[in-house]
Amino acid sequence: MRKLLIILFFIKASTSIAQNEGPSVGTTLRTLSGKDLITGAIIDIEFSNSSTYTLLHFWSSRSDSSLKDLKQFVILANAYKQKATVFAFPYEVKQDIARTKELILTYKMNWPQLLQYRQGGLQGANVIDVLKVDEFPTYMLLNKQGTILVRSGSLADVEEVLKRKEQ
């Protein structure tokens, strides 16, 4: 009986830890929304209105990894633009917004950039907080039902699923 209680406690503790890490593969999301940094338009992301997939890109101009991946991300987004509707979530403090806009124009990221205001530490941005994104870049690939197929810091993980789905 004691062994059973210890196992049940371990399962419960593992479940609690997983919930604190945010939605993972297999979780279905509802609509997301935000204000586009370039146009100022309020955008509601309806997964069922997307192409076959929705690709969410969480990045920051203060993240070396995000900056390093921008060129490759743009190549991937353009290569799969018929299959994946892209939405980006730049996570920025107010003084970095001009630089972020420059990066968007320089890399020709011609998809909505739903600004997430960073307010000290890793907090203060609605979508970032709800999805518990704490590493940049983070990529999420979702199907038309809003189910997360990939949640990763690696573009290779996203591309692997997109390629596999093509065949």
DSSP file (Angstrom, degrees, kcal/mol; ACC not computed):
  #  RESIDUE AA STRUCTURE BP1 BP2  ACC     N-H-->O    O-->H-N    N-H-->O    O-->H-N    TCO  KAPPA ALPHA  PHI   PSI    X-CA   Y-CA   Z-CA
    1    1 A M     >        0   0    0      0, 0.0     4,-2.1     0, 0.0     5,-0.2   0.000 360.0 360.0 360.0 -41.2    0.0    0.0    0.0
    2    2 A R  H  >  +     0   0    0      1,-0.2     4,-2.2     2,-0.2     5,-0.2   0.903 360.0  52.2 -62.5 -41.2    2.9    2.4    0.9
    3    3 A K  H  > S+     0   0    0      1,-0.2     4,-2.4     2,-0.2    -1,-0.2   0.911 108.1  51.9 -59.6 -42.5    4.5    1.7   -2.5
    4    4 A L  H  > S+     0   0    0      1,-0.2     4,-2.6     2,-0.2    -2,-0.2   0.903 109.2  49.5 -62.1 -42.7    1.2    2.6   -4.2
    5    5 A L  H  X S+     0   0    0     -4,-2.1     4,-2.5     2,-0.2    -1,-0.2   0.896 110.7  49.9 -63.3 -41.3    0.9    5.9   -2.3
    6    6 A I  H  X S+     0   0    0     -4,-2.2     4,-2.4     2,-0.2    -2,-0.2   0.913 111.9  48.1 -64.9 -42.2    4.5    6.8   -3.3
    7    7 A I  H  X S+     0   0    0     -4,-2.4     4,-2.5     2,-0.2    -2,-0.2   0.924 112.2  48.9 -64.1 -45.0    3.8    6.0   -6.9
    8    8 A L  H  X S+     0   0    0     -4,-2.6     4,-2.4     1,-0.2    -2,-0.2   0.896 111.1  50.5 -62.4 -39.7    0.6    8.1   -6.9
    9    9 A F  H  X S+     0   0    0     -4,-2.5     4,-2.7     2,-0.2    -1,-0.2   0.917 110.6  49.7 -62.4 -43.1    2.4   11.0   -5.2
   10   10 A F  H  X S+     0   0    0     -4,-2.4     4,-2.4     2,-0.2    -2,-0.2   0.906 111.2  48.6 -63.1 -42.1    5.1   10.8   -7.9
   11   11 A I  H  X S+     0   0    0     -4,-2.5     4,-2.2     2,-0.2    -2,-0.2   0.930 112.9  47.8 -63.3 -45.3    2.5   10.8  -10.7
   12   12 A K  H  X S+     0   0    0     -4,-2.4     4,-2.1     1,-0.2    -2,-0.2   0.911 112.4  49.3 -62.1 -43.6    0.7   13.8   -9.2
   13   13 A A  H  X S+     0   0    0     -4,-2.7     4,-2.1     1,-0.2    -1,-0.2   0.897 110.7  50.5 -63.7 -40.7    4.0   15.7   -8.7
   14   14 A S  H  X S+     0   0    0     -4,-2.4     4,-2.3     1,-0.2    -1,-0.2   0.892 109.2  51.5 -64.3 -39.7    5.0   15.0  -12.3
   15   15 A T  H  X S+     0   0    0     -4,-2.2     4,-2.1     1,-0.2    -2,-0.2   0.911 109.1  50.6 -63.5 -42.5    1.6   16.2  -13.5
   16   16 A S  H  X S+     0   0    0     -4,-2.1     4,-1.5     1,-0.2    -2,-0.2   0.900 110.4  49.2 -62.7 -41.4    2.0   19.5  -11.5
   17   17 A I  H  X S+     0   0    0     -4,-2.1     4,-0.8     1,-0.2     3,-0.2   0.928 109.8  51.2 -64.1 -45.0    5.5   20.1  -13.0
   18   18 A A  H >< S+     0   0    0     -4,-2.3     3,-0.9     1,-0.2     4,-0.2   0.888 107.6  53.0 -61.5 -38.5    4.2   19.5  -16.5
   19   19 A Q  H >< S+     0   0    0     -4,-2.1     3,-1.2     1,-0.2    -1,-0.2   0.855 104.6  55.7 -66.0 -33.6    1.4   22.0  -16.1
   20   20 A N  H 3< S+     0   0    0     -4,-1.5    -1,-0.2     1,-0.2    -2,-0.2   0.658  98.3  63.7 -72.8 -15.0    3.8   24.7  -14.9
   21   21 A E  T << S-     0   0    0     -3,-0.9    -1,-0.2    -4,-0.8    -2,-0.2   0.472 109.8-119.0 -87.4  -2.5    5.8   24.3  -18.1
   22   22 A G    <   -     0   0    0     -3,-1.2    -1,-0.3    -4,-0.2   110,-0.1  -0.201  54.3 -22.7  91.1 174.8    2.9   25.5  -20.2
   23   23 A P        -     0   0    0      0, 0.0     2,-0.2     0, 0.0     3,-0.1  -0.297  67.7-170.4 -60.7 138.7    1.0   23.8  -23.0
   24   24 A S    >   -     0   0    0      1,-0.2     3,-2.4   124,-0.0   124,-0.3  -0.582  38.9 -46.5-121.4-176.1    2.9   21.0  -24.7
   25   25 A V  T 3  S+     0   0    0      1,-0.3   124,-0.2    -2,-0.2    -1,-0.2  -0.270 126.6  28.9 -54.3 132.4    2.5   18.7  -27.7
   26   26 A G  T 3  S+     0   0    0    122,-2.7     2,-0.3     1,-0.4    -1,-0.3   0.173  90.0 122.4  99.1 -16.1   -1.1   17.4  -27.9
   27   27 A T    <   -     0   0    0     -3,-2.4   121,-3.0   121,-0.1     2,-0.5  -0.597  56.5-138.5 -78.9 139.2   -2.6   20.4  -26.1
   28   28 A T  B     -A  147   0A   0     -2,-0.3   119,-0.3   119,-0.3     2,-0.2  -0.873  17.1-153.9-100.7 127.9   -5.4   22.3  -28.0
   29   29 A L        -     0   0    0    117,-3.0     2,-0.1    -2,-0.5    18,-0.1  -0.649   5.3-137.5 -97.0 154.3   -5.3   26.1  -27.8
   30   30 A R        -     0   0    0     -2,-0.2    -1,-0.1     1,-0.2    15,-0.0  -0.268  54.9 -47.9 -90.7-171.4   -8.1   28.5  -28.2
   31   31 A T        -     0   0    0     -2,-0.1     2,-0.3    15,-0.1    -1,-0.2  -0.288  55.0-157.1 -59.1 139.5   -7.9   31.7  -30.2
   32   32 A L  E     -B   45   0B   0     13,-1.1    13,-4.1    -3,-0.1     2,-0.3  -0.841  13.1-176.5-112.0 156.2   -4.9   34.0  -29.6
   33   33 A S  E     +B   44   0B   0     -2,-0.3     2,-0.3    11,-0.3    11,-0.2  -0.982  11.3 148.7-150.0 163.3   -4.9   37.7  -30.3
   34   34 A G  E     -B   43   0B   0      9,-1.8     9,-3.3    -2,-0.3     2,-0.5  -0.974  45.8 -83.2-176.6 176.1   -2.6   40.7  -30.3
   35   35 A K  E     -B   42   0B   0     80,-0.4    80,-1.4    -2,-0.3     7,-0.2  -0.862  43.2-120.8-102.0 126.2   -1.8   44.0  -31.8
   36   36 A D  B  >  -C  114   0C   0      5,-3.1     4,-1.7    -2,-0.5    78,-0.2  -0.461  13.9-144.5 -67.5 130.2    0.4   44.0  -34.9
   37   37 A L  T  4 S+     0   0    0     76,-3.3    -1,-0.1    -2,-0.2    77,-0.1   0.825  95.1  38.0 -65.0 -34.4    3.6   46.0  -34.4
   38   38 A I  T  4 S+     0   0    0     75,-0.2    -1,-0.2     1,-0.1    76,-0.0   0.923 129.3  25.1 -86.1 -49.2    3.7   47.3  -37.9
   39   39 A T  T  4 S-     0   0    0      2,-0.1    -2,-0.2     1,-0.0     3,-0.1   0.717  89.5-132.8 -92.7 -21.6    0.1   48.0  -38.9
   40   40 A G     <  +     0   0    0     -4,-1.7     2,-0.1     1,-0.3    -3,-0.1   0.437  56.9 143.8  81.9  -1.3   -1.4   48.5  -35.4
   41   41 A A        -     0   0    0     -6,-0.1    -5,-3.1     1,-0.1     2,-0.5  -0.427  54.9-121.8 -73.0 144.5   -4.3   46.2  -36.3
   42   42 A I  E     -B   35   0B   0     -7,-0.2     2,-0.5    -2,-0.1    -7,-0.2  -0.769  33.3-161.8 -83.7 127.7   -5.8   43.9  -33.7
   43   43 A I  E     -B   34   0B   0     -9,-3.3    -9,-1.8    -2,-0.5     2,-0.6  -0.953  13.3-161.2-120.7 127.6   -5.4   40.3  -35.0
   44   44 A D  E     -B   33   0B   0     -2,-0.5     2,-0.8   -11,-0.2   -11,-0.3  -0.928  18.1-140.9-102.8 124.4   -7.4   37.3  -33.7
   45   45 A I  E     -B   32   0B   0    -13,-4.1   -13,-1.1    -2,-0.6     2,-0.7  -0.778  18.9-175.3 -90.4 111.5   -5.7   34.0  -34.7
   46   46 A E    >   -     0   0    0     -2,-0.8     3,-1.5   -15,-0.2     4,-0.4  -0.930  12.5-158.8-105.5 109.9   -8.3   31.5  -35.6
   47   47 A F  G >  S+     0   0    0     -2,-0.7     3,-1.3     1,-0.3    -1,-0.1   0.845  90.3  59.2 -60.4 -35.1   -6.6   28.2  -36.3
   48   48 A S  G 3  S+     0   0    0      1,-0.3    -1,-0.3    97,-0.1    96,-0.1   0.723 103.0  54.3 -68.5 -19.3   -9.4   26.9  -38.4
   49   49 A N  G <  S+     0   0    0     -3,-1.5    -1,-0.3    95,-0.1    -2,-0.2   0.468  93.6  94.5 -90.0  -2.5   -9.0   29.8  -40.8
   50   50 A S  S <  S-     0   0    0     -3,-1.3     4,-0.1    -4,-0.4    34,-0.1  -0.160  87.3 -93.1 -80.3 176.7   -5.3   29.1  -41.4
   51   51 A S  S    S-     0   0    0      2,-0.5    32,-0.2    30,-0.1    33,-0.1   0.263  77.6 -58.7 -61.6-153.5   -3.6   27.2  -44.1
   52   52 A T  S    S+     0   0    0     30,-0.4    92,-0.5    31,-0.2     2,-0.3   0.880 125.9  20.0 -61.0 -37.3   -3.1   23.5  -43.2
   53   53 A Y  E     -dE  84 143D   0     30,-2.9    32,-2.9    90,-0.2    -2,-0.5  -0.870  66.2-137.9-131.1 161.5   -1.0   24.6  -40.2
   54   54 A T  E     -dE  85 142D   0     88,-2.4    88,-3.0    -2,-0.3     2,-0.6  -0.992  18.5-159.8-117.4 129.6   -0.4   27.7  -38.0
   55   55 A L  E     -dE  86 141D   0     30,-2.8    32,-2.4    -2,-0.4     2,-0.5  -0.949   3.1-161.9-113.9 118.0    3.3   28.4  -37.1
   56   56 A L  E     -dE  87 140D   0     84,-3.3    84,-2.2    -2,-0.6     2,-0.5  -0.856   2.5-164.7-101.3 131.9    3.9   30.6  -34.0
   57   57 A H  E     -dE  88 139D   0     30,-2.3    32,-3.2    -2,-0.5     2,-0.6  -0.951   2.3-168.6-121.7 110.4    7.3   32.2  -33.7
   58   58 A F  E     +dE  89 138D   0     80,-3.0    80,-1.8    -2,-0.5     2,-0.3  -0.887  26.4 151.7-100.5 119.4    8.3   33.6  -30.3
   59   59 A W  E     -d   90   0D   0     30,-1.3    32,-2.7    -2,-0.6     2,-0.3  -0.904  30.1-153.8-144.3 168.4   11.4   35.8  -30.5
   60   60 A S    >   -     0   0    0     -2,-0.3     3,-1.5    30,-0.2     7,-0.3  -0.994  23.1-137.0-147.6 139.8   13.2   38.7  -29.0
   61   61 A S  T 3  S+     0   0    0     -2,-0.3    31,-0.1     1,-0.3    -1,-0.1   0.636 108.3  59.7 -70.0 -11.7   15.7   41.2  -30.3
   62   62 A R  T 3  S+     0   0    0     29,-0.3     2,-0.6     4,-0.0    -1,-0.3   0.433  87.4  89.6 -92.5  -1.1   17.6   40.7  -27.1
   63   63 A S    <>  -     0   0    0     -3,-1.5     4,-2.3     1,-0.2     5,-0.2  -0.870  61.1-159.9-102.8 116.8   18.1   37.0  -27.7
   64   64 A D  H  > S+     0   0    0     -2,-0.6     4,-2.5     1,-0.2     5,-0.2   0.885  95.9  53.7 -58.9 -39.1   21.2   36.0  -29.6
   65   65 A S  H  > S+     0   0    0     71,-0.3     4,-1.7     2,-0.2    -1,-0.2   0.897 108.0  49.9 -64.1 -40.0   19.6   32.7  -30.5
   66   66 A S  H  > S+     0   0    0     70,-0.4     4,-1.0     2,-0.2    -2,-0.2   0.938 112.7  46.4 -62.4 -46.6   16.6   34.5  -31.9
   67   67 A L  H >< S+     0   0    0     -4,-2.3     3,-0.5    -7,-0.3     4,-0.5   0.890 110.6  52.9 -64.5 -39.6   18.7   36.7  -34.0
   68   68 A K  H 3< S+     0   0    0     -4,-2.5     4,-0.4     1,-0.2    -1,-0.2   0.845 113.0  44.5 -63.6 -33.9   20.9   33.9  -35.2
   69   69 A D  H 3X S+     0   0    0     -4,-1.7     4,-2.9    -5,-0.2    -1,-0.2   0.575  86.9  91.8 -88.2 -10.4   17.8   31.9  -36.4
   70   70 A L  H <X S+     0   0    0     -4,-1.0     4,-2.5    -3,-0.5     5,-0.2   0.907  86.7  47.4 -55.7 -48.1   15.9   34.8  -38.1
   71   71 A K  H  > S+     0   0    0     -4,-0.5     4,-2.0    -3,-0.2    -1,-0.2   0.937 115.7  44.9 -59.8 -47.2   17.4   34.2  -41.6
   72   72 A Q  H  > S+     0   0    0     -4,-0.4     4,-2.4     1,-0.2    -1,-0.2   0.871 111.5  53.8 -65.6 -36.4   16.7   30.5  -41.4
   73   73 A F  H  X S+     0   0    0     -4,-2.9     4,-3.2     2,-0.2     5,-0.2   0.930 107.8  49.7 -63.5 -44.4   13.2   31.1  -40.0
   74   74 A V  H  X S+     0   0    0     -4,-2.5     4,-2.5    -5,-0.2     5,-0.2   0.909 110.7  50.5 -61.0 -42.2   12.3   33.4  -42.9
   75   75 A I  H  X S+     0   0    0     -4,-2.0     4,-2.2    -5,-0.2    -1,-0.2   0.935 113.9  44.6 -60.8 -46.4   13.6   30.8  -45.4
   76   76 A L  H  X S+     0   0    0     -4,-2.4     4,-1.8     2,-0.2    -2,-0.2   0.932 112.7  50.9 -64.7 -46.1   11.4   28.1  -43.8
   77   77 A A  H  < S+     0   0    0     -4,-3.2     7,-0.2     1,-0.2    -1,-0.2   0.898 113.8  44.9 -59.9 -41.5    8.4   30.4  -43.5
   78   78 A N  H >< S+     0   0    0     -4,-2.5     3,-1.0    -5,-0.2    -1,-0.2   0.867 110.1  54.7 -70.6 -36.1    8.6   31.3  -47.2
   79   79 A A  H 3< S+     0   0    0     -4,-2.2     3,-0.2     1,-0.2    -1,-0.2   0.833 119.6  32.5 -65.9 -31.6    9.2   27.7  -48.2
   80   80 A Y  T >X S+     0   0    0     -4,-1.8     4,-2.8     1,-0.1     3,-1.4   0.073  79.1 121.0-113.1  23.2    6.0   26.5  -46.5
   81   81 A K  T <4 S+     0   0    0     -3,-1.0    -1,-0.1     1,-0.3    -2,-0.1   0.742  74.3  55.8 -64.1 -22.0    3.8   29.6  -46.9
   82   82 A Q  T 34 S+     0   0    0     -3,-0.2   -30,-0.4    -4,-0.2    -1,-0.3   0.729 119.4  32.1 -77.1 -21.3    1.2   27.6  -48.8
   83   83 A K  T <4 S+     0   0    0     -3,-1.4   -30,-2.9     1,-0.2     2,-0.5   0.723 117.9  48.5-105.4 -28.7    0.9   25.2  -45.9
   84   84 A A  E  <  -d   53   0D   0     -4,-2.8     2,-0.5    -7,-0.2   -30,-0.2  -0.961  61.8-149.9-128.2 124.1    1.6   27.2  -42.8
   85   85 A T  E     -d   54   0D   0    -32,-2.9   -30,-2.8    -2,-0.5     2,-0.4  -0.797  28.5-145.0 -86.6 125.7    0.1   30.6  -41.7
   86   86 A V  E     +d   55   0D   0     -2,-0.5     2,-0.4   -32,-0.2   -30,-0.2  -0.756  23.4 175.8-103.0 138.4    2.8   32.4  -39.7
   87   87 A F  E     -d   56   0D   0    -32,-2.4   -30,-2.3    -2,-0.4     2,-0.3  -0.995  14.6-156.4-134.5 131.8    2.3   34.7  -36.7
   88   88 A A  E     -df  57 113D   0     24,-2.8    26,-3.1    -2,-0.4   -30,-0.2  -0.812   8.0-159.3-110.8 152.3    5.3   36.1  -34.7
   89   89 A F  E     -d   58   0D   0    -32,-3.2   -30,-1.3    -2,-0.3     2,-0.3  -0.757   9.5-163.8-129.5  83.4    5.4   37.3  -31.2
   90   90 A P  E     -d   59   0D   0      0, 0.0    26,-2.9     0, 0.0     2,-0.7  -0.537  10.0-149.7 -69.4 132.6    8.3   39.6  -30.6
   91   91 A Y  E     +h  116   0E   0    -32,-2.7   -29,-0.3    -2,-0.3     2,-0.3  -0.884  35.5 156.3-108.6 102.0    8.9   40.0  -26.8
   92   92 A E  E     -h  117   0E   0     24,-2.1    26,-3.2    -2,-0.7     2,-0.2  -0.893  44.7-127.2-136.1 153.6   10.4   43.5  -26.3
   93   93 A V    >   -     0   0    0     -2,-0.3     3,-1.9    24,-0.2     4,-0.4  -0.632  46.8-102.3 -88.3 159.6   10.9   46.3  -23.9
   94   94 A K  G >  S+     0   0    0     24,-0.3     3,-1.5     1,-0.3     4,-0.4   0.856 119.0  56.5 -53.9 -43.0    9.8   49.7  -25.1
   95   95 A Q  G 3  S+     0   0    0      1,-0.3    -1,-0.3     2,-0.1     4,-0.3   0.628 104.8  54.1 -69.4 -11.6   13.3   51.0  -26.0
   96   96 A D  G <> S+     0   0    0     -3,-1.9     4,-2.4     1,-0.1    -1,-0.3   0.453  80.0  92.8 -98.0  -1.8   13.9   48.0  -28.3
   97   97 A I  H <> S+     0   0    0     -3,-1.5     4,-2.6    -4,-0.4     5,-0.2   0.889  83.5  51.5 -63.6 -40.9   10.7   48.5  -30.5
   98   98 A A  H  > S+     0   0    0     -4,-0.4     4,-2.0     1,-0.2    -1,-0.2   0.922 112.2  47.4 -61.5 -42.6   12.5   50.6  -33.2
   99   99 A R  H  > S+     0   0    0     -4,-0.3     4,-2.3     2,-0.2    -2,-0.2   0.896 110.7  52.4 -63.8 -40.4   15.2   48.0  -33.5
  100  100 A T  H  X S+     0   0    0     -4,-2.4     4,-2.3     1,-0.2    -2,-0.2   0.917 107.8  50.5 -62.8 -44.2   12.6   45.2  -33.7
  101  101 A K  H  X S+     0   0    0     -4,-2.6     4,-2.2     1,-0.2    -1,-0.2   0.900 109.2  52.7 -60.3 -40.4   10.8   47.0  -36.5
  102  102 A E  H  X S+     0   0    0     -4,-2.0     4,-3.2     1,-0.2    -2,-0.2   0.926 109.1  48.7 -59.4 -45.6   14.1   47.4  -38.3
  103  103 A L  H  X S+     0   0    0     -4,-2.3     4,-2.6     1,-0.2    -2,-0.2   0.899 109.4  52.7 -62.4 -41.1   14.7   43.6  -38.0
  104  104 A I  H  <>S+     0   0    0     -4,-2.3     5,-2.4     1,-0.2     4,-0.3   0.920 115.4  40.7 -60.9 -44.3   11.2   42.9  -39.3
  105  105 A L  H ><5S+     0   0    0     -4,-2.2     3,-0.7     3,-0.2    -2,-0.2   0.911 114.5  51.8 -71.5 -42.9   11.8   45.1  -42.4
  106  106 A T  H 3<5S+     0   0    0     -4,-3.2    -2,-0.2     1,-0.2    -1,-0.2   0.915 116.8  38.7 -60.2 -45.0   15.4   43.9  -43.0
  107  107 A Y  T 3<5S-     0   0    0     -4,-2.6    -1,-0.2    -5,-0.2    -2,-0.2   0.425 107.5-126.4 -87.9   1.5   14.4   40.2  -42.9
  108  108 A K  T < 5 +     0   0    0     -3,-0.7     2,-1.6    -4,-0.3    -3,-0.2   0.927  37.0 178.6  53.4  51.0   11.2   40.8  -44.8
  109  109 A M      < -     0   0    0     -5,-2.4     2,-1.2    -6,-0.2    -1,-0.2  -0.661   3.1-177.8 -84.4  86.9    9.1   39.1  -42.2
  110  110 A N        +     0   0    0     -2,-1.6    -1,-0.1    -3,-0.2    -5,-0.0  -0.295  46.9  86.4 -89.6  49.9    5.8   39.8  -44.0
  111  111 A W  S    S-     0   0    0     -2,-1.2   -24,-0.1   -26,-0.1    -2,-0.0  -0.929  93.1 -65.5-139.8 162.8    3.4   38.2  -41.5
  112  112 A P        -     0   0    0      0, 0.0   -24,-2.8     0, 0.0     2,-0.6  -0.205  39.3-158.7 -56.1 136.2    1.8   39.6  -38.4
  113  113 A Q  B     -f   88   0D   0    -26,-0.2   -76,-3.3   -24,-0.1     2,-1.2  -0.905   7.4-160.3-116.3  97.0    4.2   40.6  -35.6
  114  114 A L  B     -C   36   0C   0    -26,-3.1   -78,-0.2    -2,-0.6   -72,-0.0  -0.665  19.6-134.8 -88.4  95.3    2.0   40.6  -32.4
  115  115 A L        -     0   0    0    -80,-1.4     2,-0.5    -2,-1.2   -80,-0.4  -0.174  16.5-162.3 -57.1 133.7    4.1   42.6  -30.0
  116  116 A Q  E     -h   91   0E   0    -26,-2.9   -24,-2.1     9,-0.1     2,-0.4  -0.971  17.0-136.8-117.3 113.2    4.5   41.3  -26.5
  117  117 A Y  E     -h   92   0E   0     -2,-0.5     2,-0.5     7,-0.2   -24,-0.2  -0.558  11.7-145.2 -74.9 125.6    5.6   44.0  -24.0
  118  118 A R        -     0   0    0    -26,-3.2   -24,-0.3    -2,-0.4     6,-0.2  -0.792  15.3-174.2 -89.9 127.7    8.2   42.8  -21.6
  119  119 A Q        -     0   0    0      4,-2.3     3,-0.1    -2,-0.5    -1,-0.1  -0.451  60.4 -47.3-123.4  59.4    7.9   44.3  -18.2
  120  120 A G  S    S+     0   0    0      1,-0.2    -1,-0.3    -2,-0.1     3,-0.3   0.584 112.0   0.5  84.6 123.9   10.9   43.2  -16.2
  121  121 A G  S    S-     0   0    0      1,-0.2     2,-0.9    -3,-0.1    -1,-0.2  -0.256 122.4 -39.2  63.2-156.8   12.1   39.6  -16.0
  122  122 A L  S    S+     0   0    0     -3,-0.1     2,-0.3    -4,-0.1    -1,-0.2  -0.585 114.3  85.3-100.5  69.2   10.2   37.1  -18.0
  123  123 A Q        +     0   0    0     -2,-0.9    -4,-2.3    -3,-0.3     3,-0.1  -0.974  45.9  65.2-155.9 166.5    6.7   38.5  -17.3
  124  124 A G        +     0   0    0     -2,-0.3     2,-0.5    -6,-0.2    -7,-0.2   0.482  68.5 107.2  98.6   3.5    4.2   41.0  -18.5
  125  125 A A     >  -     0   0    0      1,-0.2     4,-3.4    -9,-0.1     5,-0.3  -0.966  60.3-144.1-119.6 120.9    3.2   39.8  -21.9
  126  126 A N  H  > S+     0   0    0     -2,-0.5     4,-2.6     1,-0.2     5,-0.2   0.896  95.9  34.1 -51.8 -60.2   -0.2   38.2  -22.2
  127  127 A V  H  > S+     0   0    0      1,-0.2     4,-2.6     2,-0.2    -1,-0.2   0.911 119.6  52.1 -67.0 -41.0    0.4   35.5  -24.8
  128  128 A I  H  >>S+     0   0    0      1,-0.2     5,-2.1     2,-0.2     4,-0.6   0.918 113.8  44.6 -58.6 -44.4    4.0   34.8  -23.5
  129  129 A D  H ><5S+     0   0    0     -4,-3.4     3,-0.6     3,-0.2    -2,-0.2   0.931 113.4  48.7 -67.0 -46.6    2.6   34.5  -20.0
  130  130 A V  H 3<5S+     0   0    0     -4,-2.6    -2,-0.2    -5,-0.3    -1,-0.2   0.906 118.6  39.1 -62.4 -42.8   -0.4   32.3  -20.9
  131  131 A L  H 3<5S-     0   0    0     -4,-2.6    -1,-0.2    -5,-0.2    -2,-0.2   0.485 106.0-130.0 -87.3  -2.3    1.7   29.9  -23.0
  132  132 A K  T <<5 +     0   0    0     -3,-0.6     2,-0.6    -4,-0.6    -3,-0.2   0.914  39.1 175.0  53.8  49.9    4.6   30.0  -20.5
  133  133 A V      < +     0   0    0     -5,-2.1    -1,-0.2    -6,-0.2    -2,-0.1  -0.778  13.5 156.0 -85.5 121.0    7.2   30.8  -23.1
  134  134 A D        +     0   0    0     -2,-0.6     2,-0.4     1,-0.1    -1,-0.1   0.298  52.6  67.3-130.6   7.4   10.6   31.4  -21.4
  135  135 A E  S    S-     0   0    0    -72,-0.0    -1,-0.1   -77,-0.0   -77,-0.1  -0.993  80.0-116.0-129.9 139.8   13.1   30.6  -24.1
  136  136 A F  S    S+     0   0    0     -2,-0.4   -70,-0.4     1,-0.1   -71,-0.3  -0.986  93.4  31.8-127.2 127.7   13.7   32.6  -27.3
  137  137 A P  S    S+     0   0    0      0, 0.0     2,-0.4     0, 0.0   -78,-0.2   0.511  76.1 167.3 -79.8 156.5   13.2   31.5  -30.0
  138  138 A T  E     -E   58   0D   0    -80,-1.8   -80,-3.0    -2,-0.1     2,-0.4  -0.996  15.6-160.6-129.0 136.9   10.3   29.1  -29.4
  139  139 A Y  E     -EG  57 152D   0     13,-3.6    13,-2.5    -2,-0.4     2,-0.4  -0.950   6.4-172.2-119.0 136.8    8.4   27.7  -32.3
  140  140 A M  E     -EG  56 151D   0    -84,-2.2   -84,-3.3    -2,-0.4     2,-0.5  -0.994   4.7-164.7-128.7 126.6    4.9   26.1  -32.1
  141  141 A L  E     -EG  55 150D   0      9,-2.0     8,-3.7    -2,-0.4     9,-1.5  -0.950  15.4-177.8-109.9 125.2    3.3   24.3  -35.0
  142  142 A L  E     -EG  54 148D   0    -88,-3.0   -88,-2.4    -2,-0.5     6,-0.2  -0.883  19.9-130.2-123.7 152.3   -0.4   23.7  -34.7
  143  143 A N  E >   -E   53   0D   0      4,-1.8     3,-2.0    -2,-0.3   -90,-0.2  -0.267  45.9 -84.1 -88.2-176.2   -3.0   22.0  -36.9
  144  144 A K  T 3  S+     0   0    0    -92,-0.5   -94,-0.1     1,-0.3   -91,-0.1   0.668 129.4  56.8 -66.4 -17.0   -6.4   23.5  -37.9
  145  145 A Q  T 3  S-     0   0    0      2,-0.1    -1,-0.3   -98,-0.1   -97,-0.1   0.494 119.4-109.4 -89.5  -4.3   -8.0   22.4  -34.7
  146  146 A G    <   +     0   0    0     -3,-2.0  -117,-3.0     1,-0.3     2,-0.4   0.618  67.5 149.3  86.4  13.3   -5.4   24.4  -32.7
  147  147 A T  B     -A   28   0A   0   -119,-0.3    -4,-1.8     1,-0.1     2,-0.4  -0.680  51.1-119.2 -84.0 130.9   -3.6   21.3  -31.4
  148  148 A I  E     +G  142   0D   0   -121,-3.0  -122,-2.7    -2,-0.4    -6,-0.3  -0.560  35.2 172.0 -72.4 121.6    0.1   21.7  -30.8
  149  149 A L  E    S+     0   0D   0     -8,-3.7     2,-0.3    -2,-0.4    -7,-0.2   0.736  71.6  17.9 -96.7 -32.4    2.1   19.4  -33.0
  150  150 A V  E     +G  141   0D   0     -9,-1.5    -9,-2.0  -126,-0.1    -1,-0.4  -0.997  53.4 175.6-141.7 135.4    5.6   20.8  -32.2
  151  151 A R  E     +G  140   0D   0     -2,-0.3     2,-0.3   -11,-0.2   -11,-0.2  -0.911  37.6 128.6-135.7 110.8    6.8   23.0  -29.3
  152  152 A S  E     -G  139   0D   0    -13,-2.5   -13,-3.6    -2,-0.4    -2,-0.0  -0.978  64.7-129.7-158.1 161.4   10.5   23.5  -29.6
  153  153 A G  S    S+     0   0    0     -2,-0.3     2,-0.5   -15,-0.2     3,-0.1   0.326  88.9  86.8 -94.3   3.5   13.4   25.9  -29.7
  154  154 A S    >>  -     0   0    0    -15,-0.1     4,-1.0     1,-0.1     3,-0.5  -0.916  62.1-158.1-114.0 125.4   14.7   24.2  -32.9
  155  155 A L  H 3> S+     0   0    0     -2,-0.5     4,-2.9     1,-0.2     5,-0.2   0.828  94.9  66.7 -63.3 -32.1   13.6   25.0  -36.4
  156  156 A A  H 3> S+     0   0    0      1,-0.2     4,-2.3     2,-0.2    -1,-0.2   0.865  96.7  54.2 -58.9 -36.7   14.7   21.5  -37.4
  157  157 A D  H <> S+     0   0    0     -3,-0.5     4,-1.4     2,-0.2    -1,-0.2   0.904 111.1  45.2 -64.5 -41.1   11.9   20.0  -35.3
  158  158 A V  H  X S+     0   0    0     -4,-1.0     4,-2.4     2,-0.2     3,-0.2   0.944 113.9  48.5 -66.2 -48.6    9.3   22.2  -37.1
  159  159 A E  H  X S+     0   0    0     -4,-2.9     4,-2.9     1,-0.2     5,-0.3   0.864 105.3  59.2 -62.7 -36.2   10.7   21.4  -40.6
  160  160 A E  H  X S+     0   0    0     -4,-2.3     4,-2.1    -5,-0.2    -1,-0.2   0.916 109.7  42.8 -59.1 -43.5   10.8   17.7  -39.8
  161  161 A V  H  X S+     0   0    0     -4,-1.4     4,-2.4    -3,-0.2    -2,-0.2   0.919 113.9  50.8 -69.9 -43.0    7.0   17.7  -39.2
  162  162 A L  H  X S+     0   0    0     -4,-2.4     4,-0.9     1,-0.2    -2,-0.2   0.911 113.3  45.8 -62.1 -41.5    6.2   19.9  -42.2
  163  163 A K  H >X S+     0   0    0     -4,-2.9     4,-1.0     1,-0.2     3,-0.7   0.925 112.5  50.5 -65.4 -44.3    8.3   17.7  -44.5
  164  164 A R  H 3< S+     0   0    0     -4,-2.1     3,-0.4    -5,-0.3    -2,-0.2   0.879 108.0  52.9 -63.4 -37.8    6.8   14.5  -43.1
  165  165 A K  H 3< S+     0   0    0     -4,-2.4    -1,-0.3     1,-0.2    -2,-0.2   0.719 101.5  62.3 -71.2 -20.6    3.3   15.9  -43.6
  166  166 A E  H <<        0   0    0     -4,-0.9    -1,-0.2    -3,-0.7    -2,-0.2   0.842 360.0 360.0 -71.7 -33.3    4.0   16.7  -47.3
  167  167 A Q     <        0   0    0     -4,-1.0    -1,-0.2    -3,-0.4    -2,-0.2   0.480 360.0 360.0 -74.7 360.0    4.7   13.1  -48.2
